[in-house]
Amino acid sequence: MVPLLFLQTLNNLTNKNLMDKLIQWLTENQMPCFFKKYIGIRCPGCGLQTALIELLKGNIFESIIIYPALIPMLFLIFFLVLHLIFKFKKGALILKITFILSSILIVSNYIIKLIIN
């Protein structure tokens, strides 16, 4: 019983340390926005990397504030893969609705950020 508990604890620590290392690496190696660098204004994707890092840290609310379309986009990708494998009956409709929602969120977030900044 004790060795099993020790192995589970060790596994949890290893996974936590691995996730911390991944988050640290992503934070240190964020790609600069070339659109902002050369044109001087934010692009529609600005904030995506930071929102992903916040989501990996478990800060869902902060992730949504930074880039509202991230979670619907992740769902879209995940559901697309599942739909390609399992061929859901209403899969195409769900993908279309999710794509439209993601697009609306991206465009509205971009316009709001342009107005605010």
C-alpha positions as CSV (number, residue, x, y, z in Angstrom):
1,M,0.0,0.0,0.0
2,V,2.8,2.5,0.9
3,P,4.8,1.9,-2.3
4,L,1.6,2.4,-4.4
5,L,0.9,5.7,-2.6
6,F,4.5,6.8,-3.1
7,L,4.4,6.0,-6.8
8,Q,1.1,7.9,-7.2
9,T,2.6,10.9,-5.4
10,L,5.7,10.8,-7.4
11,N,3.7,10.6,-10.6
12,N,1.6,13.6,-9.6
13,L,4.7,15.6,-8.8
14,T,6.3,14.6,-12.1
15,N,3.2,15.6,-14.1
16,K,3.0,18.9,-12.2
17,N,6.6,19.6,-12.8
18,L,6.3,18.8,-16.4
19,M,3.3,21.1,-16.8
20,D,5.2,23.9,-14.9
21,K,8.1,23.4,-17.2
22,L,5.9,23.5,-20.3
23,I,4.2,26.7,-19.1
24,Q,7.6,28.3,-18.3
25,W,8.9,27.3,-21.7
26,L,5.9,28.8,-23.5
27,T,6.1,32.0,-21.4
28,E,9.8,32.4,-22.2
29,N,9.4,31.6,-25.9
30,Q,6.3,33.5,-27.0
31,M,6.5,34.6,-30.6
32,P,6.4,38.3,-31.2
33,C,3.5,39.7,-33.3
34,F,5.0,40.6,-36.6
35,F,1.8,42.5,-37.6
36,K,2.2,44.8,-34.5
37,K,5.9,45.0,-35.0
38,Y,5.8,46.2,-38.6
39,I,2.4,47.9,-39.0
40,G,2.1,49.2,-35.4
41,I,-1.4,47.9,-34.6
42,R,-2.6,44.6,-33.0
43,C,-3.6,41.7,-35.2
44,P,-6.7,39.6,-34.7
45,G,-4.6,36.9,-33.1
46,C,-2.9,39.1,-30.5
47,G,-3.3,37.6,-27.0
48,L,-3.9,34.0,-28.2
49,Q,-0.5,32.8,-26.8
50,T,-1.0,34.5,-23.5
51,A,-4.6,33.3,-23.2
52,L,-3.4,29.7,-23.8
53,I,-0.7,30.0,-21.1
54,E,-3.3,31.3,-18.7
55,L,-5.7,28.5,-19.6
56,L,-2.9,25.9,-19.0
57,K,-2.3,27.5,-15.6
58,G,-6.0,27.0,-14.8
59,N,-6.9,30.7,-15.0
60,I,-10.0,30.2,-17.1
61,F,-11.5,33.7,-16.5
62,E,-8.3,35.5,-17.3
63,S,-7.9,33.4,-20.4
64,I,-11.4,34.4,-21.6
65,I,-10.7,38.1,-20.8
66,I,-7.4,38.1,-22.8
67,Y,-8.8,36.2,-25.8
68,P,-12.4,35.2,-25.7
69,A,-12.3,33.0,-28.8
70,L,-9.7,30.5,-27.5
71,I,-12.0,28.0,-25.8
72,P,-14.4,27.9,-28.7
73,M,-11.5,27.4,-31.1
74,L,-10.0,24.6,-29.0
75,F,-13.5,23.0,-28.9
76,L,-13.7,23.4,-32.7
77,I,-10.4,21.6,-33.3
78,F,-11.2,18.9,-30.8
79,F,-14.7,18.3,-32.2
80,L,-13.4,18.4,-35.7
81,V,-11.0,15.5,-35.0
82,L,-13.7,13.5,-33.3
83,H,-16.1,14.2,-36.1
84,L,-13.6,13.0,-38.7
85,I,-13.1,9.8,-36.7
86,F,-16.7,9.0,-35.6
87,K,-18.8,10.9,-38.3
88,F,-21.4,12.4,-35.9
89,K,-24.9,12.8,-37.4
90,K,-25.1,16.6,-36.7
91,G,-21.3,17.1,-36.6
92,A,-21.1,19.4,-39.6
93,L,-23.8,21.7,-38.2
94,I,-22.1,21.9,-34.8
95,L,-18.8,22.7,-36.5
96,K,-20.4,25.4,-38.6
97,I,-22.0,27.0,-35.5
98,T,-18.8,26.8,-33.5
99,F,-16.8,28.3,-36.5
100,I,-19.3,31.2,-36.8
101,L,-19.2,31.8,-33.0
102,S,-15.4,31.8,-33.0
103,S,-15.3,34.1,-36.0
104,I,-17.7,36.6,-34.3
105,L,-15.6,36.5,-31.1
106,I,-12.4,37.1,-33.0
107,V,-13.7,40.0,-35.0
108,S,-15.5,41.6,-32.1
109,N,-12.5,41.2,-29.8
110,Y,-10.3,42.7,-32.4
111,I,-12.5,45.7,-32.9
112,I,-12.8,46.3,-29.2
113,K,-9.0,46.1,-28.7
114,L,-8.5,48.6,-31.6
115,I,-10.9,51.0,-30.0
116,I,-9.5,50.7,-26.5
117,N,-5.8,50.8,-27.5
